[in-house]
Amino acid sequence: MSKAFRLTASTGIHKGDREYQQDRVALLSHPRFNGCVLGIVADGMGGRSGGRKASDQVMMTAQQLFERFSPEVDDAQTVLKHIVTESHIVIRLTAISSEQEPHSTLAAFLITPRGDCHWVHAGDSRIYHVQKGAMVSRTSDHSYVQTLVDRGEISEAEANSHPHSNILVGCLGTENDPPAASHVIPSLQPGDVILACSDGVWHYFAPTEIASVVNSLTPREATEFLIDKARARARGTGDNLSLVIVKIEALEEDKKEIQSMAQLMSGAR
């Protein structure tokens, strides 16, 4: 993205119908580089304190690595992979020193001052990229039902209601190395929206619904709407909910330039 832009953003978190909160969500602005942000969602698992310990470890690790990151010289994809591997190691060490089995998902996106966006995820917390009101891409869950979808045995809609929809095949804190699936958006455009959320949110929406909501509402309005609607659709059985939304907007001078161009073109007809 060659022109200047600004980011509008919002985070949201709700306990849902659970007794305790194991999700963590954050949107971090870089302390030294304007326009460099990290959005991250972690859905902890492993009992009341185990799951929260795991998601806390993800957040602390992410913040430490992000603050040391320099977009001028460091590779964004590399720092995201380090967040995955180092969080996994710390959670594993926590498991050794306690009786719990803490695990966590991770979904993180990093926007640099150049206007590119990088993301990484492990587990079934998701990241969506919406452009011009349409879903451009999203992460593919590391879950049992996603493997069934990939094999063509069930549909996306059937996956949501499948009795084993909560079974993960990869996340942080297990005995196996965590997955770290990544994606790059070379140039964000004004109107683009990036959403990261836990399964307590996305489980209750079709991709087209999510795209429409984040495109038509401000990040704050969309955050409140998605949480409220997911809570209503869960009917008393909802999981923890967490999400972070970032929308790319043109600066006022760019908007005026676009409007002037449109007027010139209409006058030329």
Short mmCIF file of the C-alpha atoms (twelve columns), coordinates in Angstrom:
data_MODEL
# 
_entry.id   MODEL 
# 
loop_
_atom_site.group_PDB 
_atom_site.id 
_atom_site.type_symbol 
_atom_site.label_atom_id 
_atom_site.label_alt_id 
_atom_site.label_comp_id 
_atom_site.label_asym_id 
_atom_site.label_seq_id 
_atom_site.Cartn_x 
_atom_site.Cartn_y 
_atom_site.Cartn_z 
_atom_site.pdbx_PDB_model_num 
ATOM 1   C CA . MET A 1   0.000   0.000   0.000   1 
ATOM 2   C CA . SER A 2   1.777   3.122   -1.230  1 
ATOM 3   C CA . LYS A 3   -0.523  5.776   0.240   1 
ATOM 4   C CA . ALA A 4   -0.688  6.709   3.906   1 
ATOM 5   C CA . PHE A 5   -3.352  4.962   5.944   1 
ATOM 6   C CA . ARG A 6   -4.648  4.750   9.460   1 
ATOM 7   C CA . LEU A 7   -5.863  1.833   11.513  1 
ATOM 8   C CA . THR A 8   -9.069  1.729   13.521  1 
ATOM 9   C CA . ALA A 9   -9.352  -1.213  15.872  1 
ATOM 10  C CA . SER A 10  -11.208 -2.876  18.704  1 
ATOM 11  C CA . THR A 11  -10.821 -5.869  20.990  1 
ATOM 12  C CA . GLY A 12  -13.547 -7.736  22.831  1 
ATOM 13  C CA . ILE A 13  -13.719 -10.531 25.376  1 
ATOM 14  C CA . HIS A 14  -16.587 -12.233 27.224  1 
ATOM 15  C CA . LYS A 15  -16.790 -15.194 29.568  1 
ATOM 16  C CA . GLY A 16  -19.764 -16.601 27.685  1 
ATOM 17  C CA . ASP A 17  -21.569 -19.308 29.623  1 
ATOM 18  C CA . ARG A 18  -18.413 -20.747 31.189  1 
ATOM 19  C CA . GLU A 19  -17.587 -20.413 34.860  1 
ATOM 20  C CA . TYR A 20  -14.172 -18.914 34.130  1 
ATOM 21  C CA . GLN A 21  -12.298 -17.075 31.399  1 
ATOM 22  C CA . GLN A 22  -9.447  -18.883 29.648  1 
ATOM 23  C CA . ASP A 23  -9.251  -16.729 26.517  1 
ATOM 24  C CA . ARG A 24  -6.807  -13.846 26.202  1 
ATOM 25  C CA . VAL A 25  -6.804  -11.170 23.520  1 
ATOM 26  C CA . ALA A 26  -4.531  -8.200  22.840  1 
ATOM 27  C CA . LEU A 27  -3.810  -5.527  20.261  1 
ATOM 28  C CA . LEU A 28  -0.304  -4.185  20.756  1 
ATOM 29  C CA . SER A 29  1.095   -1.016  19.203  1 
ATOM 30  C CA . HIS A 30  4.840   -1.114  18.688  1 
ATOM 31  C CA . PRO A 31  6.663   1.164   21.149  1 
ATOM 32  C CA . ARG A 32  9.061   2.503   18.493  1 
ATOM 33  C CA . PHE A 33  7.428   2.129   15.070  1 
ATOM 34  C CA . ASN A 34  4.206   3.964   14.276  1 
ATOM 35  C CA . GLY A 35  1.735   1.883   12.254  1 
ATOM 36  C CA . CYS A 36  3.204   -1.418  13.442  1 
ATOM 37  C CA . VAL A 37  0.677   -3.500  15.389  1 
ATOM 38  C CA . LEU A 38  0.246   -7.065  16.608  1 
ATOM 39  C CA . GLY A 39  -3.198  -8.571  17.132  1 
ATOM 40  C CA . ILE A 40  -3.350  -11.856 19.004  1 
ATOM 41  C CA . VAL A 41  -5.940  -14.296 20.385  1 
ATOM 42  C CA . ALA A 42  -5.138  -17.267 22.637  1 
ATOM 43  C CA . ASP A 43  -7.781  -19.794 23.731  1 
ATOM 44  C CA . GLY A 44  -6.467  -21.674 26.760  1 
ATOM 45  C CA . MET A 45  -7.384  -25.257 27.647  1 
ATOM 46  C CA . GLY A 46  -6.663  -27.405 30.669  1 
ATOM 47  C CA . GLY A 47  -8.978  -26.554 33.540  1 
ATOM 48  C CA . ARG A 48  -9.631  -23.300 35.342  1 
ATOM 49  C CA . SER A 49  -6.012  -22.322 36.036  1 
ATOM 50  C CA . GLY A 50  -4.253  -24.507 33.458  1 
ATOM 51  C CA . GLY A 51  -5.899  -22.936 30.433  1 
ATOM 52  C CA . ARG A 52  -5.464  -19.413 31.744  1 
ATOM 53  C CA . LYS A 53  -1.789  -20.070 32.495  1 
ATOM 54  C CA . ALA A 54  -1.298  -21.237 28.909  1 
ATOM 55  C CA . SER A 55  -3.012  -18.247 27.309  1 
ATOM 56  C CA . ASP A 56  -1.171  -15.893 29.688  1 
ATOM 57  C CA . GLN A 57  2.143   -17.393 28.587  1 
ATOM 58  C CA . VAL A 58  1.232   -16.809 24.934  1 
ATOM 59  C CA . MET A 59  0.491   -13.150 25.625  1 
ATOM 60  C CA . MET A 60  3.653   -12.513 27.627  1 
ATOM 61  C CA . THR A 61  5.850   -14.222 25.050  1 
ATOM 62  C CA . ALA A 62  4.186   -12.360 22.179  1 
ATOM 63  C CA . GLN A 63  4.629   -8.987  23.850  1 
ATOM 64  C CA . GLN A 64  8.305   -9.581  24.628  1 
ATOM 65  C CA . LEU A 65  9.163   -10.715 21.099  1 
ATOM 66  C CA . PHE A 66  7.087   -7.997  19.437  1 
ATOM 67  C CA . GLU A 67  8.746   -5.226  21.442  1 
ATOM 68  C CA . ARG A 68  12.163  -6.468  20.268  1 
ATOM 69  C CA . PHE A 69  10.983  -6.679  16.647  1 
ATOM 70  C CA . SER A 70  12.277  -4.065  14.195  1 
ATOM 71  C CA . PRO A 71  10.251  -3.953  10.953  1 
ATOM 72  C CA . GLU A 72  13.169  -2.213  9.222   1 
ATOM 73  C CA . VAL A 73  15.551  -5.152  9.606   1 
ATOM 74  C CA . ASP A 74  13.648  -8.168  10.998  1 
ATOM 75  C CA . ASP A 75  11.408  -10.596 9.134   1 
ATOM 76  C CA . ALA A 76  7.797   -10.441 10.366  1 
ATOM 77  C CA . GLN A 77  7.080   -14.068 9.513   1 
ATOM 78  C CA . THR A 78  10.096  -15.182 11.515  1 
ATOM 79  C CA . VAL A 79  9.059   -13.312 14.648  1 
ATOM 80  C CA . LEU A 80  5.564   -14.820 14.429  1 
ATOM 81  C CA . LYS A 81  7.020   -18.324 14.152  1 
ATOM 82  C CA . HIS A 82  9.185   -17.559 17.195  1 
ATOM 83  C CA . ILE A 83  6.078   -16.543 19.134  1 
ATOM 84  C CA . VAL A 84  4.599   -19.969 18.385  1 
ATOM 85  C CA . THR A 85  7.692   -22.017 19.248  1 
ATOM 86  C CA . GLU A 86  8.692   -20.065 22.360  1 
ATOM 87  C CA . SER A 87  5.131   -19.984 23.730  1 
ATOM 88  C CA . HIS A 88  4.941   -23.740 23.210  1 
ATOM 89  C CA . ILE A 89  8.186   -24.295 25.140  1 
ATOM 90  C CA . VAL A 90  7.105   -22.096 28.054  1 
ATOM 91  C CA . ILE A 91  3.707   -23.824 28.277  1 
ATOM 92  C CA . ARG A 92  5.432   -27.224 28.250  1 
ATOM 93  C CA . LEU A 93  7.672   -26.097 31.129  1 
ATOM 94  C CA . THR A 94  4.585   -24.913 33.023  1 
ATOM 95  C CA . ALA A 95  3.042   -28.354 32.568  1 
ATOM 96  C CA . ILE A 96  6.106   -30.043 34.035  1 
ATOM 97  C CA . SER A 97  5.949   -27.895 37.169  1 
ATOM 98  C CA . SER A 98  2.217   -28.360 37.742  1 
ATOM 99  C CA . GLU A 99  -0.376  -31.111 37.765  1 
ATOM 100 C CA . GLN A 100 -2.390  -29.546 34.961  1 
ATOM 101 C CA . GLU A 101 -2.004  -30.020 31.233  1 
ATOM 102 C CA . PRO A 102 -2.122  -26.469 29.928  1 
ATOM 103 C CA . HIS A 103 -2.658  -26.032 26.196  1 
ATOM 104 C CA . SER A 104 -3.551  -23.032 24.055  1 
ATOM 105 C CA . THR A 105 -4.480  -22.045 20.541  1 
ATOM 106 C CA . LEU A 106 -2.835  -19.025 18.951  1 
ATOM 107 C CA . ALA A 107 -3.926  -16.699 16.154  1 
ATOM 108 C CA . ALA A 108 -1.713  -13.668 15.580  1 
ATOM 109 C CA . PHE A 109 -1.386  -11.078 12.818  1 
ATOM 110 C CA . LEU A 110 1.321   -8.454  12.425  1 
ATOM 111 C CA . ILE A 111 0.832   -5.305  10.331  1 
ATOM 112 C CA . THR A 112 4.013   -3.404  9.479   1 
ATOM 113 C CA . PRO A 113 4.385   0.325   8.635   1 
ATOM 114 C CA . ARG A 114 4.821   -0.682  4.965   1 
ATOM 115 C CA . GLY A 115 1.203   -1.874  4.913   1 
ATOM 116 C CA . ASP A 116 1.844   -5.601  4.603   1 
ATOM 117 C CA . CYS A 117 0.210   -8.104  6.959   1 
ATOM 118 C CA . HIS A 118 1.576   -11.437 8.168   1 
ATOM 119 C CA . TRP A 119 -0.240  -14.022 10.227  1 
ATOM 120 C CA . VAL A 120 0.331   -17.343 11.950  1 
ATOM 121 C CA . HIS A 121 -1.981  -19.699 13.796  1 
ATOM 122 C CA . ALA A 122 -2.067  -22.973 15.715  1 
ATOM 123 C CA . GLY A 123 -5.314  -24.663 16.717  1 
ATOM 124 C CA . ASP A 124 -8.842  -23.504 15.905  1 
ATOM 125 C CA . SER A 125 -8.703  -19.795 16.685  1 
ATOM 126 C CA . ARG A 126 -9.101  -18.092 13.318  1 
ATOM 127 C CA . ILE A 127 -7.973  -15.079 11.312  1 
ATOM 128 C CA . TYR A 128 -10.119 -13.629 8.515   1 
ATOM 129 C CA . HIS A 129 -9.209  -11.154 5.774   1 
ATOM 130 C CA . VAL A 130 -12.181 -9.220  4.409   1 
ATOM 131 C CA . GLN A 131 -11.860 -6.985  1.338   1 
ATOM 132 C CA . LYS A 132 -14.655 -4.962  -0.292  1 
ATOM 133 C CA . GLY A 133 -17.189 -6.763  1.887   1 
ATOM 134 C CA . ALA A 134 -16.098 -10.247 0.777   1 
ATOM 135 C CA . MET A 135 -14.100 -12.929 2.573   1 
ATOM 136 C CA . VAL A 136 -10.745 -13.130 0.798   1 
ATOM 137 C CA . SER A 137 -9.052  -15.738 2.983   1 
ATOM 138 C CA . ARG A 138 -9.050  -17.319 6.407   1 
ATOM 139 C CA . THR A 139 -6.966  -19.741 8.403   1 
ATOM 140 C CA . SER A 140 -7.670  -23.463 8.200   1 
ATOM 141 C CA . ASP A 141 -8.290  -25.035 11.622  1 
ATOM 142 C CA . HIS A 142 -5.940  -27.635 13.059  1 
ATOM 143 C CA . SER A 143 -8.904  -29.768 14.092  1 
ATOM 144 C CA . TYR A 144 -10.407 -33.193 13.511  1 
ATOM 145 C CA . VAL A 145 -13.476 -31.862 11.710  1 
ATOM 146 C CA . GLN A 146 -11.336 -29.684 9.408   1 
ATOM 147 C CA . THR A 147 -9.572  -32.826 8.216   1 
ATOM 148 C CA . LEU A 148 -13.006 -34.296 7.427   1 
ATOM 149 C CA . VAL A 149 -13.919 -31.141 5.491   1 
ATOM 150 C CA . ASP A 150 -10.614 -31.222 3.621   1 
ATOM 151 C CA . ARG A 151 -11.277 -34.843 2.628   1 
ATOM 152 C CA . GLY A 152 -14.750 -33.902 1.390   1 
ATOM 153 C CA . GLU A 153 -16.503 -36.133 3.942   1 
ATOM 154 C CA . ILE A 154 -18.523 -33.304 5.526   1 
ATOM 155 C CA . SER A 155 -19.383 -29.715 4.617   1 
ATOM 156 C CA . GLU A 156 -18.283 -26.549 6.437   1 
ATOM 157 C CA . ALA A 157 -21.830 -26.211 7.808   1 
ATOM 158 C CA . GLU A 158 -21.846 -29.814 9.050   1 
ATOM 159 C CA . ALA A 159 -18.478 -29.274 10.735  1 
ATOM 160 C CA . ASN A 160 -19.967 -26.656 13.069  1 
ATOM 161 C CA . SER A 161 -22.536 -29.090 14.447  1 
ATOM 162 C CA . HIS A 162 -20.284 -32.170 14.426  1 
ATOM 163 C CA . PRO A 163 -20.081 -33.889 17.872  1 
ATOM 164 C CA . HIS A 164 -16.254 -33.854 17.711  1 
ATOM 165 C CA . SER A 165 -15.899 -30.248 16.572  1 
ATOM 166 C CA . ASN A 166 -13.842 -29.436 19.690  1 
ATOM 167 C CA . ILE A 167 -11.080 -31.985 19.029  1 
ATOM 168 C CA . LEU A 168 -7.813  -30.356 17.966  1 
ATOM 169 C CA . VAL A 169 -5.023  -32.096 16.071  1 
ATOM 170 C CA . GLY A 170 -2.508  -29.368 16.846  1 
ATOM 171 C CA . CYS A 171 -2.018  -26.543 19.344  1 
ATOM 172 C CA . LEU A 172 0.541   -25.203 21.835  1 
ATOM 173 C CA . GLY A 173 1.632   -27.204 24.869  1 
ATOM 174 C CA . THR A 174 1.129   -30.757 23.590  1 
ATOM 175 C CA . GLU A 175 3.892   -33.361 23.353  1 
ATOM 176 C CA . ASN A 176 4.131   -32.814 19.592  1 
ATOM 177 C CA . ASP A 177 5.652   -29.769 17.946  1 
ATOM 178 C CA . PRO A 178 2.911   -27.207 17.298  1 
ATOM 179 C CA . PRO A 179 1.701   -26.362 13.818  1 
ATOM 180 C CA . ALA A 180 2.491   -22.826 12.672  1 
ATOM 181 C CA . ALA A 181 0.550   -22.194 9.480   1 
ATOM 182 C CA . SER A 182 1.336   -18.777 8.010   1 
ATOM 183 C CA . HIS A 183 0.010   -16.362 5.403   1 
ATOM 184 C CA . VAL A 184 1.105   -13.022 3.916   1 
ATOM 185 C CA . ILE A 185 -0.968  -10.146 2.546   1 
ATOM 186 C CA . PRO A 186 1.597   -8.133  0.516   1 
ATOM 187 C CA . SER A 187 -0.356  -4.875  0.506   1 
ATOM 188 C CA . LEU A 188 -3.400  -3.977  2.587   1 
ATOM 189 C CA . GLN A 189 -5.897  -1.619  0.958   1 
ATOM 190 C CA . PRO A 190 -8.274  0.963   2.464   1 
ATOM 191 C CA . GLY A 191 -11.421 -0.895  3.514   1 
ATOM 192 C CA . ASP A 192 -9.589  -4.135  4.289   1 
ATOM 193 C CA . VAL A 193 -10.447 -5.732  7.627   1 
ATOM 194 C CA . ILE A 194 -8.440  -8.277  9.616   1 
ATOM 195 C CA . LEU A 195 -10.298 -10.230 12.308  1 
ATOM 196 C CA . ALA A 196 -8.812  -12.744 14.745  1 
ATOM 197 C CA . CYS A 197 -11.160 -14.635 17.063  1 
ATOM 198 C CA . SER A 198 -11.601 -17.742 19.190  1 
ATOM 199 C CA . ASP A 199 -14.028 -20.513 18.259  1 
ATOM 200 C CA . GLY A 200 -16.504 -19.124 20.789  1 
ATOM 201 C CA . VAL A 201 -17.111 -16.367 18.229  1 
ATOM 202 C CA . TRP A 202 -16.744 -17.853 14.738  1 
ATOM 203 C CA . HIS A 203 -18.660 -21.028 15.570  1 
ATOM 204 C CA . TYR A 204 -21.941 -19.116 15.307  1 
ATOM 205 C CA . PHE A 205 -21.434 -17.318 11.986  1 
ATOM 206 C CA . ALA A 206 -21.161 -18.118 8.300   1 
ATOM 207 C CA . PRO A 207 -18.132 -16.460 6.663   1 
ATOM 208 C CA . THR A 208 -20.472 -14.237 4.619   1 
ATOM 209 C CA . GLU A 209 -22.086 -12.967 7.830   1 
ATOM 210 C CA . ILE A 210 -18.731 -12.110 9.380   1 
ATOM 211 C CA . ALA A 211 -17.629 -10.323 6.207   1 
ATOM 212 C CA . SER A 212 -20.816 -8.259  6.077   1 
ATOM 213 C CA . VAL A 213 -20.645 -7.262  9.749   1 
ATOM 214 C CA . VAL A 214 -16.992 -6.162  9.837   1 
ATOM 215 C CA . ASN A 215 -17.348 -4.350  6.505   1 
ATOM 216 C CA . SER A 216 -20.469 -2.340  7.359   1 
ATOM 217 C CA . LEU A 217 -19.772 -1.499  11.022  1 
ATOM 218 C CA . THR A 218 -16.905 0.191   12.838  1 
ATOM 219 C CA . PRO A 219 -14.542 -2.205  14.645  1 
ATOM 220 C CA . ARG A 220 -16.125 -1.313  18.006  1 
ATOM 221 C CA . GLU A 221 -19.668 -1.786  16.692  1 
ATOM 222 C CA . ALA A 222 -18.705 -5.051  14.968  1 
ATOM 223 C CA . THR A 223 -17.058 -6.359  18.141  1 
ATOM 224 C CA . GLU A 224 -20.156 -5.688  20.218  1 
ATOM 225 C CA . PHE A 225 -22.491 -7.089  17.564  1 
ATOM 226 C CA . LEU A 226 -20.553 -10.340 17.095  1 
ATOM 227 C CA . ILE A 227 -20.315 -10.983 20.838  1 
ATOM 228 C CA . ASP A 228 -23.989 -10.218 21.440  1 
ATOM 229 C CA . LYS A 229 -25.191 -12.301 18.488  1 
ATOM 230 C CA . ALA A 230 -22.924 -15.259 19.357  1 
ATOM 231 C CA . ARG A 231 -24.198 -15.142 22.946  1 
ATOM 232 C CA . ALA A 232 -27.794 -15.198 21.722  1 
ATOM 233 C CA . ARG A 233 -27.212 -18.042 19.263  1 
ATOM 234 C CA . ALA A 234 -25.369 -20.129 21.882  1 
ATOM 235 C CA . ARG A 235 -28.574 -20.266 23.972  1 
ATOM 236 C CA . GLY A 236 -26.812 -20.731 27.276  1 
ATOM 237 C CA . THR A 237 -24.103 -23.141 26.070  1 
ATOM 238 C CA . GLY A 238 -21.524 -20.668 24.769  1 
ATOM 239 C CA . ASP A 239 -17.758 -20.851 25.174  1 
ATOM 240 C CA . ASN A 240 -15.443 -17.983 26.103  1 
ATOM 241 C CA . LEU A 241 -15.417 -15.355 23.348  1 
ATOM 242 C CA . SER A 242 -12.501 -13.170 22.278  1 
ATOM 243 C CA . LEU A 243 -11.749 -11.168 19.152  1 
ATOM 244 C CA . VAL A 244 -9.653  -8.352  17.728  1 
ATOM 245 C CA . ILE A 245 -10.620 -6.344  14.636  1 
ATOM 246 C CA . VAL A 246 -8.435  -3.949  12.653  1 
ATOM 247 C CA . LYS A 247 -9.798  -1.914  9.735   1 
ATOM 248 C CA . ILE A 248 -7.580  -0.089  7.243   1 
ATOM 249 C CA . GLU A 249 -8.774  3.420   6.385   1 
ATOM 250 C CA . ALA A 250 -7.501  6.045   3.952   1 
ATOM 251 C CA . LEU A 251 -6.438  9.342   5.468   1 
ATOM 252 C CA . GLU A 252 -8.715  12.338  4.835   1 
ATOM 253 C CA . GLU A 253 -6.443  13.841  2.168   1 
ATOM 254 C CA . ASP A 254 -6.478  10.530  0.284   1 
ATOM 255 C CA . LYS A 255 -10.283 10.413  0.462   1 
ATOM 256 C CA . LYS A 256 -10.480 13.975  -0.923  1 
ATOM 257 C CA . GLU A 257 -8.102  13.028  -3.742  1 
ATOM 258 C CA . ILE A 258 -10.270 10.029  -4.625  1 
ATOM 259 C CA . GLN A 259 -13.420 12.212  -4.589  1 
ATOM 260 C CA . SER A 260 -11.736 14.864  -6.782  1 
ATOM 261 C CA . MET A 261 -10.690 12.202  -9.287  1 
ATOM 262 C CA . ALA A 262 -14.266 10.891  -9.388  1 
ATOM 263 C CA . GLN A 263 -15.616 14.413  -10.026 1 
ATOM 264 C CA . LEU A 264 -13.098 15.025  -12.802 1 
ATOM 265 C CA . MET A 265 -13.991 11.746  -14.456 1 
ATOM 266 C CA . SER A 266 -17.738 12.448  -14.259 1 
ATOM 267 C CA . GLY A 267 -17.161 15.936  -15.728 1 
ATOM 268 C CA . ALA A 268 -15.160 14.440  -18.614 1 
ATOM 269 C CA . ARG A 269 -18.083 12.325  -19.749 1 
# 
